[in-house]
Amino acid sequence: MYAQQLTSASGPAGVQLAEIDEPDGTGRVVVDLHAAGVAFPDLLQTTGSYQIVRDLPFVLGLEGAGVVRSAPADSGIRAGQRVAVLATDGAWQQTVAVEPDSVFPLPDSVSLEAGAGFLLNYLTVHFALDERARYRAGETVLVHGAAGGVGVAALQVAAALGLETIAVVSTEEKAGIAKANRADHVVLVDGWKDRVHDLTEGRGVDIILDPVGGDRFTDSLRSLAPNGRLVVLGFTGGEIPTVKVNRLLLRNISVLGAGWGEYVRTHPGYTGRQWAALSPLLESGALRITEPTVYSFEHAGDALRTLETRSATGKIALSVRPS
């Protein structure tokens, strides 16, 4: 079968198409993938900057979607089922073999391309809102980078949970993307803090989801309401900010990290509990998954470059084979 492997830690240029053996499916669920998600951790891995460093060469990708070829009899999964998968051994390959608890049945309303990019971002956002921020009904959520993959997921999950959202974006084009993904309010980066102050009548927001970091961090702290929570999701802006903790003390606000991947590694069964919460919302249509921008398998490096240059909007996926 074909796979996209990282052969050198030289960025997207180090990704090469290779022919490799199919994985051993003994005791695992074998899935023929139709599409695979492209995520910021994939880009970090191409330069050895991710927290988990694997020996070269290895298959990139952490998520995908396809059709089950075979499954253990006691797994509750059947051949022919349409599923999304988490594939820690690499999802940028035509066939994967994964544990049953890494397989998530997709409703017919979700395409395989959309399902391929669903798990990482949507489960991360759900973790940030539910487990870390402990959201409450009626709260307001501000989303930085709201037109990116994590940002779009944040808007959709918050809408499904009945939370009011304020999207912060950098261009009018990205404002349109945020509005199309159910943002209640959209503001541009320039002057965003004052605009949020006006929208909330000076109170501030209850929760901020920040996958960007950088120089807007301090203004984010200033934009929190009393008892507000700023949840750190990443640093796509490049700079890792610091916190003057007296701000937290004086205003009774919190800064929280949301490392979903690490949490999953130390809390077996957590993704199953997340799926139990999100699956009914997906089935009912309350939770919507936006179709991704799809690149051909041969152009995986180009897909990564859109993340590197921050030109990507929404989710990016690779077409592993025609669906």
N, C-alpha and C positions, 0 to 999 in steps of 0.2 A: 504494500500500500504506500501512498504518498503522505509525506509529513513536511511541515515547515520546522526546521531545526535552527537553533542558535549555535553557530559554529565558532564565533569569536565575539568577545565582549566589546564590540565596536559600534554599538548602536544598531539601528535598523539595517544597516549594510551587512551586518553579521548574520542575517537570517537567510537561510538557503533551503530550497526545495530538495528533498532527499527521498529515496525509496528505502523503506525499512520493513521489518517483519511485523505482521499483525501481533497484537498483545495476546498473552495467554489468558483465556477466559475462564479457566477452571475455578468454579465457586464464585464467579463474579457475573455481573450483568454486562453483556457485550452489546454495544450500541454502534450502529453505522451512522456516523454523523453526516448531517447535511449542511450545517453551518457551525461556526465557532465565534465566540465573542472576542473582541479586542479591547483590552483594558489597560489602564495606566500601569499596573504592576508588570504587565508584559513589557512595556517600554523600559521600566526600571531594570528589569532583568537583562535587557540587551546590553547594559553598561555595567552590570554587576552591582547595581545600586539598591537592589531589593534586599529585604531583611533575610530572605532565604536564598543562599547562593548554591546553585547546582553545578555539578561537573559537566563540562562541555564534551561533546555536543549534547543538547537535549531539546525535546519538543516543547515549544512555547504553548501558551494558552491555558486557561483555567476553567473555561466553561464552554458548553456547546449544546446542540440539540440535534436529535435525529430519531431513528426508529430502532427499537430493540430487536436484535437478532436472536438472542437467547438469554435466559435468566434461570437461576436456581429455582427449583420447584417451590421452595418455601419462602421466596422473596416477596411474593405479592405482586410481582411484575411479570408481564406476559410478552411473548414475541409479537411483534407488529405494533406495539404501543408507541405512541409519539411521546417523547420525553425530553426534558432538559437534564443536563448532567454537570456535576462538578468533577473535573478530571485533574487531580494534582500531578499526574504523570504526564500531562500535556494534552490539550484539546485540539491543537492544530494538526490533526491527523485524521485520516478517513474513518478509522475504527478505534474505539476505546473500550477498555474493560475496567469497570469500576465497581465499588461495593454498592449493595442495594440502597444503603442510606444516602448515597450520593446521586440518586436517580429520582426525578420529580415529574410525574405525569402531567402533560400539558392538555388543557381543554382544546377542543377543535377550533375555538375562536382565536387561538394564538398561533401564528405561523411559526414554522421552524426557525426562520431567520430572527424573528423577534424573541422567540424562546431561547435562542443561543446567547443573547445578550441580556437576559433577564436576571439571572441568579446573583451575580456578584454585586451589581449596583442596587437592585431592589432589596436584597437581603441585608446589605450593608446599611441602607437607609432605614429599613425597618428596625434593625438593631440599634441604630443611633437614636431614633425617636422613642422606641419602646423600652429597650433595656437600659440605655444610658440616660437619655433626657427624661424618661418617665412622663411622656406627654399626657396632658389632661384635656378633656373635651373643652372646646371653646378657645384654646390657645392659638397664638399666631406664630408662624414659623417663617423666618427669613432664610432664603437660600442663596448663597453666593455661587457664582459660576453656573447659573440656573439653566443655561442652554447646553451644557456639557452632559456627558452620559450620567454621571452621578446627580447632577442638578435636575435633569429631566425626571429621573427616578424619584428624587425627593419631592418634586411637585406632584407627581402622580400618586405616590404613597400617602403624602399628607392629605391630598384631596380625598382619597379613599377612606381615610380615617376621620374626615370631617373637620380638618384643621384649616384655618385661613392662612394663605401664603403670600409672601412678598418675594418676588424674584429680582435679583440683582444681576444685570448683564452689561456687556461692554459696548454693544452696537444695537442699532435699530433692527437689523436683521435677526439678531439673537433675541431681541425683545419679542419679535413675532413668534419665534420658536417657543419661548416661555409661555406666551399667551395661548398657543395651540396646545400646550401641555397643562392647562387648567390653573395657571397662576391667577390669583385674585388681583394682585397688583404687580406691576413691573416698573422698575426704576433703573436708570443708567448709572454706571459706576461713578461718573463725574457728579458730585453733589449728592451721592446716595444717602449719606447719613442725615442730611437736612430733610430730604424727601421722606425718609422713614419717620423722622421726628414729626413731620406734619401729618403723615398718614395715621400715626398712632396717637395723635393729639398730645405728643410729648411723653407718653407713657413708656414707649419702647416695646420691643417684641419679647415674647416669652422664650423662644428657642431660636438659635442661629445654627444652621448647618453650613460648615465651612470646609470645602475640599480644596480651597485655593491658598490660604495663608497669606504671607506677604504683608505689604504695608497697610492693608485695610483692617488688620486684626485689632488694633487699639480702638479704632472707631466702632468696630463690632462690639467690643466691651461697653463702650459708651451708649450703644443703641439697645442694650438689654433693659428690660423692665426689672423691677425688684424681684428677686428670686429667679431671674432669668438664667438660662443655660446656653453656653456656647459650646458646640460639639465639633471637635477637630476631626476631619475626615481625611485630610491629606494636605499636600503642599504643591499643587500643580503650578502655582505661581513661582516656585523655585526657592523662595526665602522662607526659612523656618522662624516664625516670630517668637518673642519672649513675652512673659507676663509679669507685670508689677503687681504683686499679690495684694498690695494695699487697696487696689481697685476692687478686688473680690470682697475684701473685708468690709469696706465702707458701704458697699451697695448691695451686699448679700447676693452676689451672683457667683456662678460656677463656670469653670472651664473643664470640659470632659473630653477624654480621648475615646474614639470609637474604632478600635482595631478589630474588626469583625473576624478576620482570618485567624488571628491569635486566639480570640475567644472561642471560636469553633474548635480549634485544636485542643483546647483545655476543657471544653464542655461537650462531651459526646452527646449526640441526640438533639443538640440545640437547633440545627437546621430543620430537623423534623418538626419541632414545635413551631418554628417560624412558618413552615409550609402549611401547617394546620391552621395558622391564623390568616395567612394570605390567600390560600387556595380558594376558600369560599368567596373572597372579595374578587378574585380573578374570574371565577365561574359566573358570578352575578353581573359582572361588568363594572362594578364599583371601582376596581383597580384595572387600569388600562396600561398596555405595553405599546409604546410607540415603535413603529417599524424602523429598523436601523438603516444606516448607510452601508451598503454591501459592496465589498471589494472581492474580486476574483482571488482564488487561492494563490495564484502565481504572483499577485501583487500585495502580499502580506507586508512587505517592507514599506510600501507606500501608505498602507493603512496606519502603520505605526508612526510614520512621519507626520500625519495629521495631528496626532497626539503630541508629538515632539514640538510642533510649531504652534500648538494651541488653536489650530484652524478647524478642528473637528467640532461638529455640533451634534447633539444627541449621541446615540450609541453607534459604534462601528462593529461590523461583523465581517467574517470571511465566508464566502460560499465554498464549502469543502467539496460538495458534489451537487448537481442539480436536484432541487426538491420536487 
